[in-house]
């Protein structure tokens, strides 16, 4: 699952523009609410971590990473056993 937008709703991570009214078990029916500063920071860290993990998926025989559909990043071809 993709990480939510850092500025997505505090309850469900959906962008303000497309949120309308949503339901979650914790918040019930709700309109978009601004996320806390801690949520924004945590979501930014999660997005950075996910981006770093995608880079690790490229192997020596692939032309591009199938997860990020890019060939423009530095490959990490070493496995944990080789290090």
C-alpha positions, 0 to 999 in steps of 0.5 A, a space after each residue: 500500500 502506498 504511504 499517505 500524502 503528508 498533508 492528507 486527512 489526519 484520520 485516513 490520509 486522503 488528500 483534501 481535494 478528493 476527500 469529501 466525507 469519509 468513514 473510518 472506525 475510529 473517527 466515524 463520518 468526518 470531513 477532511 481534517 488537517 494532520 498533526 505536525 507529528 503525522 506530517 513528519 511520520 508520513 514524510 519519513 515513511 515515504 522516504 523509507 519506501 523510496 529507499 526500499 524500492 531502489 533495493 529491488 533492482 537486480 543485476 539482470 534488470 533494466 529498470 526497477 519494476 516497483 518504481 518503473 525507473 532505471 535512473 537510480 543507483 542500483 543496490 545489487 549486493 545482497 545481505 549475504 555478500 556484505 
